[in-house]
């Protein structure tokens, strides 16, 4: 491990044009050391190689885990000198800095260009870069030591971790915190690239709609920043600031008149650090969110684990008392969650049950994928009645009159996917075909509309229900958000509340749509992939979600609809 001078490091950086010289700290200020390293063993960005630098402050004792500051594009903002002064003055905690260059894939042929991974790693949305830091680079950092042998110990408390960058490095820093607030909660963003390069222009909308995360962020930009094919940087940064303030984030900013460089950011960097670390170690708190989120969520109420350890949970549904039933599909078992939260086995062999619903007679209806049937179980979970057979359904909903709608995706594409209707005591018939992958299904509160989620698109379809159960006026209706890392929303289970909101289980969490089909709120959920949702509990004011091997619940302000009861008319939407 060789120590390098800060001046030499500055000369090595090529990503952005900023001040080349660092201000000399006062002689009496203890100086930290900077060392240079190489990392070329990434699985997340295979084939990439990169340099990184570690700053270790003089005050670090090698025994107590230090706070962490990560910066993209190597050493920026004359950070080591600033840290020397701020730590000596007690204006920020003892912090180890990790300054990372973007990766390149060396050419396979002599004289060819390497593949430059900067935009892929920095501008790309999703959690890949955050995972690279958390799973690969930072563990490598902790294998190093100071020149005098002090081991590097990094705090794993997200409240002790900051991340920063300029331009694409800035949006990268924000994305890391946005995706992994369990690892990073303090962000310094200079001349951030929140524009249309790889989807960064979506952030202001997502910030406004998504339940706020415990992140504190300082934004910097100048009025002469770039205005090119990807967007207007100056306007985009202001739009970010307004969105963050609207959603209740701790956000501060410093606007100047500079261009796309780090001169102004370097000037204000010490003040930005003082603000980011103010009142440390008090934890950073999440804001209240938009008015729409505040209408749904209860302050202080979060997701609570009900049960885990299953193989793949699906099909949550609540009976009239609010008890919830859910399936473990691969295990072919159905479980019951009592009102006190106790979980017991309800069906030893569910025949591969997937979606479930409660009928007006109290029976539990289930789509048995193993036998390609729709079954109905009485209260004692004895032998079920066969309601329909001959097709492999996915999800279903039962109307107050006993009519049943079932989605039937054709997984191999050999024929069109279908939606079936089973009238009370009658034969099943196809009432729609042509969706790519019809999945979740539910009714509007007044039972005049049927909603069907097309999992392999970003749409929930709306149909008007006719007197004989037929469907009319099919329309792509609810427009869902899709993460940058996927090509579809994976829209699955659906539920509605008494005010007409539609809750859609998607890759991004619960997307809550108003009656006009617009996503008003996004509520992230814990655990693995979210598959389904229902309202339950004694007051039907608790959301239950199935997530991979787990089931969670969360008490909310809203009250769910029981499709098996008489229809209700919700208030008209705000158009």
Protein Blocks (a to p, Z undefined) as FASTA:
>chain_A
ZZddfklmmmmpckbccdfbdcdddfklccdddddddddbbfklghiacdddddddfklg
olaccdddddehijehhlmmmmmmmmmnopaccdddddddddddddfbghiacddfklmm
mmpgcjklmmmmmmmmmmmmmmpccfkopacdddfbfklpccddehjlmmmmmmmmmmmm
mlbccdcdehiacbcfnopmmmmmmmmmpccddddddddddfkbccdfkbcfklmmmmmm
mmmmmnopacdddddfbdcdfklmmmmmmmmmmmmmgoiabdcdddebjfklmmmpcghi
acddfbghifbdghiacdfkopacdddfknopacdddfkopacdfblbgghpabdcddfk
opacdddfklopaddddfkopacddfbghiacfbdcddfkopacdddddfkopaccdddd
ddehiacddfbehifbdcbdcddfklpaccdddfkbcbdcdddddfkopaehiacfbdcd
ddfkbcbeoiacddddfkopacdddfkbpcdddfkopafbdcddehjddfbdcdedjkop
accddehjaccddddfbdcddfkbccdddddddZZ
